[in-house]
Amino acid sequence: MSEKRLNLMGIFKYAIGDGAFSITMNGMNNFAMIYLTQILGLKAEWASLSISIAILWDAVTDPIMGHISDNTRTRWGRRHPYVLVGGLLAAVSFVLFWTVPQVLGSTGLMFAAAVVINLMIRTALTIYAVPYTALGFEICPEYEDRARLQGVRFFVNQVTNFVFGALAWRMFFTERLNDSGEMTDGSLIPSNYLIMAIVLSSFIAILVSACCFGTRQFAIDNRDDEIEGNNLKEFWNDFSDIFKDRLAVNVFMFFVVAQFSMMLMSQTQMFTYIFYMKFSALEKTIVHGGGMLAFAFCSLNLSKLVTRFDKKPAGYIGMALAMFGGLGLMVVFRGGLMAPQAGPFNIGGETLHLSMLVFAFLQMCWWGGCGMVVPLASSMIADVAAINEKKTGKTKNASYASVFTFCQKAAGSIGIIICGKILSLSGIVSGAKDQTVDASNNIALMTFISGPIVIAGAMLLLRRYPITRDTIRKLTE
């Protein structure tokens, strides 16, 4: 692998691959709970269980995929074959999730189909994402460059999420008049999900193919390299050795808690948009898209913070910004400073609200802070993998990346179950076009306070991370 510093265009050719991952994963994160509860009519607990089972499966298979990728020898290297095949499988299974369950009659069959297809999506993403992440570790081998690549990668992730997530409210889920002449929220119309599925899956396939072609210079024939062991014993040795690495465990613990806070916020905020704030499709686009663009902007500029302050201080700054946004939402809207639909005004025939703009700003603070934390944690685990390679002489980038995502997804699996409980305890009724005032107030409160409380714990855990640029420099020397 070349040690030459990769230019920005080279990084973008790699990063567009995260666009495909973003469309698939954020498509599920943004709309799956709404689809399962309000379109299929599954109870919140059952809907969250169907997603949780798939996330847990995804977590378990990640380390296996990491070991397989690290020990793969092909004409096209150890990463690219999996990236291409896994990405195209993700595109196909994504369409199935939003179409097949709707044609089934019974609740039991719909639940079973949701579980099976979700498992297909997650398996395809494992095949794709673990080698893809490891490829990123390898093409930018320097300390600051790792933060730069991860920042650009998550910038692309969120820009793609903005186009196909935030703008989805306008592209696929605009309000319509029903047969009785009443306005219906577009996210509650079943046929809209079929259109979304076809469009998004097409772009998944396009971006996967473009990433593989754009990074083809890194698809190096490694058939003559030695294979250390592609068997169960060697897999277990790799897996257990990584959990014995105290540096890696520090990063895992910090990011698991941070990821848990993001899961709680992301899964409950959709219900807050619809039932508490009562945003129109345009307002949902502004609010949801604003958070994504803030995430993207902060990710892209993370390397500047790292260059100036180093990685741990950059993490503190990001989490402090996120806490300000989340707690600000609670103070303003549940503290009585502003009503959910305060300050209406008209622009181009569209009615917007001042309260929406305030909500959007504070949510941008939350997701902007998260936009520093996510790529930062990825660059930290890349540092830890590089330190291990210098000490042992063994390349385990995919193994480290996969255990990192294993911890992340295990937290997500638990988090989605808790989200289902939160929805149920809040009083949200599946399939209902409207919710009670108490239910709407409760889900808004949980949206605003859950994330900041949990991310404060991540801030405490980050204190244990000892690596700085001086540590890397001394080790290299």
C-alpha positions in Angstrom: 0.0 0.0 0.0 1.3 3.4 -0.9 2.5 5.7 1.9 1.9 8.8 -0.3 -0.5 11.3 1.2 -3.9 10.9 -0.5 -5.2 14.1 -2.0 -8.8 15.4 -1.3 -10.2 14.1 -4.6 -8.8 10.6 -3.8 -10.4 10.8 -0.4 -13.8 11.8 -1.9 -13.6 8.8 -4.3 -13.4 6.6 -1.3 -15.9 8.6 0.8 -18.7 8.3 -1.7 -18.9 4.7 -0.7 -20.2 5.9 2.7 -23.0 7.6 0.7 -24.3 4.1 -0.2 -24.1 3.0 3.4 -25.8 6.3 4.5 -28.7 5.8 2.2 -29.3 2.2 3.4 -28.6 2.7 7.1 -30.2 6.2 7.5 -33.1 5.2 5.4 -33.8 2.5 8.0 -33.0 4.8 10.9 -35.1 7.7 9.6 -38.3 5.8 8.5 -38.3 2.2 9.7 -40.0 2.8 13.1 -42.7 5.0 11.5 -43.2 2.5 8.7 -43.5 -0.5 11.0 -45.8 1.2 13.5 -47.9 3.6 11.5 -48.1 1.7 8.1 -47.9 -1.9 9.1 -49.6 -1.3 12.5 -47.1 -3.3 14.6 -46.9 -2.4 18.2 -43.9 -0.3 19.1 -42.4 -3.1 21.2 -42.7 -5.5 18.2 -41.4 -3.0 15.7 -38.4 -2.2 17.9 -37.8 -6.0 18.4 -37.7 -6.7 14.7 -35.0 -4.0 14.2 -33.1 -5.0 17.4 -32.8 -8.6 16.3 -31.2 -7.5 13.0 -28.9 -5.0 14.6 -27.7 -7.7 17.1 -27.1 -10.1 14.2 -25.2 -7.4 12.4 -23.0 -6.8 15.5 -22.2 -10.5 15.9 -21.3 -11.0 12.2 -19.0 -7.9 12.0 -16.0 -9.5 13.8 -16.4 -12.6 11.7 -16.4 -10.5 8.5 -13.3 -8.6 9.7 -11.4 -11.8 10.2 -12.4 -13.1 6.9 -11.5 -9.9 5.1 -8.1 -9.6 6.8 -7.3 -13.2 5.6 -8.7 -12.9 2.1 -6.3 -13.3 -0.8 -7.6 -12.4 -4.3 -6.5 -10.7 -7.5 -8.5 -7.6 -6.4 -7.2 -7.6 -2.8 -8.8 -8.3 0.5 -11.4 -5.5 0.5 -12.9 -4.6 -2.9 -14.7 -7.9 -3.8 -16.7 -7.7 -0.5 -17.4 -4.0 -1.0 -18.9 -4.5 -4.4 -20.9 -7.7 -3.7 -22.2 -6.5 -0.2 -23.2 -3.1 -1.6 -25.2 -4.5 -4.4 -26.9 -7.0 -2.1 -27.8 -4.1 0.2 -29.5 -2.3 -2.7 -31.7 -5.3 -3.5 -32.7 -6.1 0.1 -33.5 -2.5 0.8 -36.2 -2.5 -1.9 -37.7 -5.7 -0.4 -38.1 -4.2 3.1 -40.4 -1.4 2.0 -42.5 -3.6 -0.3 -42.9 -7.2 0.8 -44.4 -6.7 4.3 -47.1 -4.5 2.9 -48.6 -7.2 0.7 -48.9 -9.7 3.6 -52.2 -9.9 5.4 -51.6 -10.8 9.0 -49.6 -9.0 11.7 -47.5 -12.1 12.4 -46.5 -12.5 8.7 -45.6 -8.8 8.5 -43.5 -9.1 11.6 -41.7 -12.2 10.3 -41.1 -10.6 6.9 -39.7 -7.4 8.6 -37.3 -9.5 10.7 -36.1 -11.7 7.8 -35.6 -8.8 5.3 -33.9 -6.7 8.0 -31.5 -9.6 8.6 -30.8 -9.6 4.8 -30.1 -5.9 4.8 -27.8 -6.1 7.8 -25.9 -9.1 6.5 -25.3 -7.3 3.2 -24.1 -4.2 5.1 -21.7 -6.3 7.1 -20.2 -7.8 4.0 -19.9 -4.2 2.6 -19.1 -2.0 5.5 -16.4 -3.9 7.4 -14.0 -4.2 4.5 -14.9 -0.7 3.4 -14.0 0.8 6.8 -10.7 -1.2 6.8 -9.9 0.2 3.4 -10.1 3.7 4.8 -7.7 2.8 7.6 -5.2 1.7 5.0 -5.3 4.5 2.4 -4.6 7.3 4.9 -1.8 6.0 7.2 -0.9 9.3 9.1 -2.3 10.5 12.4 -4.0 13.8 11.2 -4.8 12.2 7.8 -6.9 9.6 9.5 -9.1 12.3 11.1 -9.2 14.1 7.7 -10.4 11.0 5.9 -13.0 10.1 8.5 -14.2 13.7 8.5 -14.7 13.7 4.8 -16.3 10.3 4.9 -18.9 11.4 7.4 -19.4 14.7 5.6 -20.4 12.6 2.5 -22.5 10.4 4.8 -24.6 13.3 6.1 -24.8 15.2 2.8 -26.2 12.0 1.3 -28.5 11.7 4.3 -29.7 15.2 3.7 -30.5 14.6 0.0 -32.2 11.2 0.5 -33.4 11.6 4.1 -34.3 15.2 4.9 -35.4 16.0 1.4 -37.4 12.7 1.4 -40.1 14.5 3.3 -40.6 16.7 0.2 -39.7 14.1 -2.5 -41.7 11.2 -1.1 -43.8 12.2 1.9 -45.6 15.5 1.1 -49.1 16.0 2.6 -52.1 14.9 0.6 -55.9 15.3 0.8 -57.6 12.0 1.7 -61.0 10.9 0.4 -62.8 12.9 3.1 -61.0 16.1 2.2 -58.7 16.1 5.2 -55.0 16.7 4.9 -52.9 13.5 5.6 -49.2 13.4 6.6 -47.3 11.9 3.7 -45.4 9.5 6.0 -48.7 7.8 6.8 -49.4 6.9 3.1 -48.2 3.3 2.3 -47.6 3.8 -1.5 -45.0 6.5 -0.8 -42.6 4.0 0.7 -42.5 1.9 -2.6 -41.5 5.0 -4.6 -38.8 5.8 -2.0 -37.5 2.3 -2.0 -37.0 2.1 -5.8 -35.2 5.5 -6.0 -33.0 5.0 -3.0 -31.9 1.5 -4.0 -30.9 2.7 -7.4 -28.6 5.3 -5.9 -27.1 2.7 -3.5 -26.0 0.6 -6.5 -24.6 3.6 -8.3 -22.5 4.9 -5.4 -21.1 1.4 -4.5 -20.0 0.9 -8.1 -18.5 4.4 -8.2 -16.5 3.8 -5.0 -15.1 0.5 -6.2 -14.0 2.1 -9.5 -12.6 5.3 -7.9 -10.4 3.3 -5.5 -9.4 0.6 -7.9 -5.7 1.5 -7.5 -5.9 0.1 -3.9 -7.3 -3.2 -5.2 -3.9 -4.8 -5.2 -3.3 -8.5 -6.0 -2.4 -10.1 -2.8 -2.7 -13.8 -3.8 1.0 -14.4 -2.9 0.7 -13.0 0.7 0.8 -15.5 3.6 -2.5 -16.4 5.2 -2.2 -16.7 9.0 -5.3 -18.7 9.5 -8.9 -18.4 8.3 -10.4 -20.7 10.9 -12.5 -20.5 14.1 -9.5 -20.8 16.4 -7.6 -17.9 14.7 -10.8 -15.8 14.6 -11.3 -16.3 18.3 -7.7 -15.4 19.0 -8.0 -12.2 17.0 -11.3 -11.3 18.6 -10.1 -11.9 22.2 -6.7 -10.1 21.6 -8.5 -7.0 20.5 -10.6 -7.0 23.7 -7.4 -7.3 25.7 -6.0 -4.2 24.0 -6.7 -1.5 26.7 -6.3 1.3 24.1 -9.0 -0.3 22.0 -11.3 -0.9 24.9 -11.1 2.8 25.9 -12.3 3.8 22.5 -15.0 1.1 22.4 -16.5 2.2 25.8 -16.5 5.9 24.9 -18.1 5.4 21.6 -20.7 2.8 22.7 -22.1 5.3 25.2 -22.0 8.2 22.6 -23.7 6.0 20.0 -26.4 5.0 22.5 -27.2 8.7 23.1 -27.5 9.3 19.3 -29.8 6.2 18.9 -32.2 7.5 21.6 -32.4 10.9 20.0 -32.7 9.8 16.3 -35.4 7.2 16.9 -37.7 9.4 19.1 -37.2 12.7 17.2 -39.4 11.6 14.3 -42.4 11.1 16.5 -41.7 14.6 18.1 -41.7 16.1 14.6 -45.0 14.6 13.7 -47.0 14.6 16.9 -45.6 17.3 19.2 -44.2 20.0 16.9 -46.7 19.1 14.1 -44.2 20.2 11.4 -45.3 20.4 7.8 -43.3 18.4 5.2 -41.2 21.5 4.5 -40.6 22.2 8.1 -39.5 18.5 8.6 -37.1 19.0 5.7 -35.6 22.1 7.2 -35.3 20.7 10.7 -34.1 17.2 9.8 -31.9 18.5 7.0 -30.4 21.2 9.2 -29.2 18.5 11.7 -27.7 16.5 8.8 -25.9 19.5 7.3 -24.6 20.5 10.7 -23.3 17.0 11.2 -21.6 17.1 7.8 -20.1 20.6 8.3 -18.6 19.6 11.7 -17.3 16.3 10.3 -15.6 18.1 7.5 -13.9 20.5 9.8 -13.0 18.0 12.5 -9.4 17.8 11.2 -8.9 21.5 11.9 -9.9 21.0 15.6 -7.6 18.0 15.8 -4.7 19.9 14.3 -5.2 22.7 16.8 -6.2 20.9 20.0 -5.6 17.1 19.3 -8.3 14.4 19.4 -9.4 14.2 23.0 -10.1 18.0 23.4 -11.9 17.9 20.0 -14.1 15.2 21.5 -14.9 17.3 24.5 -15.9 20.3 22.3 -18.2 18.1 20.2 -20.0 16.6 23.1 -20.4 19.9 24.9 -22.0 21.3 21.7 -24.4 18.3 21.5 -25.4 18.7 25.2 -26.1 22.4 24.7 -28.4 21.6 21.8 -30.3 18.8 23.5 -30.8 20.6 26.8 -31.7 23.8 24.9 -34.6 22.0 23.3 -35.9 20.9 26.6 -35.6 24.3 28.2 -37.2 26.2 25.3 -40.1 23.8 24.5 -40.8 21.8 27.6 -39.7 24.6 29.9 -42.5 26.8 28.5 -40.4 29.5 26.8 -42.0 28.7 23.4 -45.0 26.8 22.2 -44.6 24.1 19.4 -46.2 26.2 16.7 -45.4 29.7 17.9 -44.7 32.7 15.5 -46.3 31.6 12.2 -45.2 33.5 9.1 -45.6 33.0 5.3 -42.9 32.5 2.7 -43.9 31.8 -0.9 -47.3 30.5 0.1 -45.8 28.1 2.7 -46.7 28.7 6.4 -43.6 28.3 8.6 -43.1 29.0 12.4 -40.5 30.8 14.4 -40.6 27.8 16.8 -39.4 25.6 13.9 -36.4 27.8 13.3 -35.5 27.7 17.0 -35.9 23.9 17.1 -33.8 23.6 13.9 -30.9 25.7 15.4 -30.8 23.7 18.6 -31.1 20.4 16.8 -28.2 21.5 14.6 -26.1 22.0 17.7 -26.9 18.5 18.9 -26.1 16.8 15.5 -23.2 19.1 14.8 -21.6 18.0 18.1 -22.3 14.4 17.1 -20.7 15.1 13.8 -17.4 15.6 15.6 -17.7 12.6 17.8 -18.4 9.9 15.2 -15.5 10.4 12.8 -13.2 11.2 15.8 -13.9 7.8 17.3 -13.3 6.1 14.0 -10.0 7.8 13.6 -9.1 6.8 17.2 -9.6 3.1 16.5 -7.6 3.5 13.3 -4.8 4.9 15.5 -5.1 1.9 17.8 -5.0 -0.5 14.9 -1.8 1.2 13.6 -0.2 1.0 17.0 -1.0 -2.7 17.2 0.5 -3.3 13.7 3.7 -1.5 14.6 4.0 -3.6 17.8 3.1 -7.0 16.3 3.8 -6.7 12.5 0.3 -8.0 11.8 -2.4 -6.2 9.8 -5.7 -6.3 11.6 -7.4 -3.2 10.3 -10.7 -5.0 9.4 -10.6 -6.9 12.7 -10.3 -3.7 14.7 -12.9 -2.0 12.6 -15.3 -4.9 12.9 -15.0 -5.1 16.7 -15.5 -1.4 16.9 -18.8 -1.7 14.9 -19.7 -4.8 16.9 -19.7 -2.6 20.1 -21.5 0.2 18.3 -24.3 -2.1 17.0 -24.6 -4.0 20.2 -25.4 -0.7 21.8 -27.8 0.1 19.0 -29.6 -3.2 19.5 -30.2 -2.4 23.1 -31.0 1.2 22.3 -33.8 0.4 19.8 -35.4 -1.9 22.4 -35.3 0.9 24.9 -36.7 3.3 22.2 -39.7 1.0 21.8 -40.3 1.0 25.5 -40.1 4.8 25.5 -42.7 5.1 22.8 -45.0 2.7 24.6 -44.5 4.3 28.0 -45.1 7.7 26.4 -48.5 6.6 25.3 -47.8 6.6 21.5 -50.5 4.4 19.8 -49.4 2.4 16.7 -51.4 3.2 13.6 -53.1 6.3 15.0 -53.2 9.4 12.9 -53.2 11.6 16.0 -51.9 11.1 19.5 -53.1 12.4 22.9 -51.6 15.6 24.3 -50.0 13.7 27.1 -48.4 11.2 24.7 -47.0 14.0 22.5 -45.6 15.9 25.5 -44.0 12.7 26.9 -42.3 11.7 23.7 -40.9 15.3 23.3 -39.5 15.3 26.8 -37.8 12.0 26.3 -36.4 13.1 23.0 -34.9 16.2 24.5 -33.4 14.8 27.7 -32.3 11.2 26.9 -29.4 12.1 24.5 -27.7 14.8 26.6 -27.8 12.7 29.8 -26.2 9.7 28.1 -23.6 11.6 26.1 -22.4 13.2 29.4 -21.3 9.7 30.4 -19.4 9.4 27.2 -17.6 12.6 28.0 -16.4 11.1 31.3 -15.2 7.9 29.6 -13.2 9.9 27.0 -10.9 11.0 29.9 -9.3 7.6 29.9 -8.1 7.8 26.3 -4.3 8.4 26.5 -3.2 8.6 22.8 -2.0 12.0 21.4 0.0 12.9 18.3 3.1 12.9 20.5 2.4 9.2 21.4 2.2 8.3 17.7 5.3 10.3 16.8 7.4 8.7 19.6 6.2 5.2 18.6 7.0 5.9 14.9 10.5 7.1 15.8 
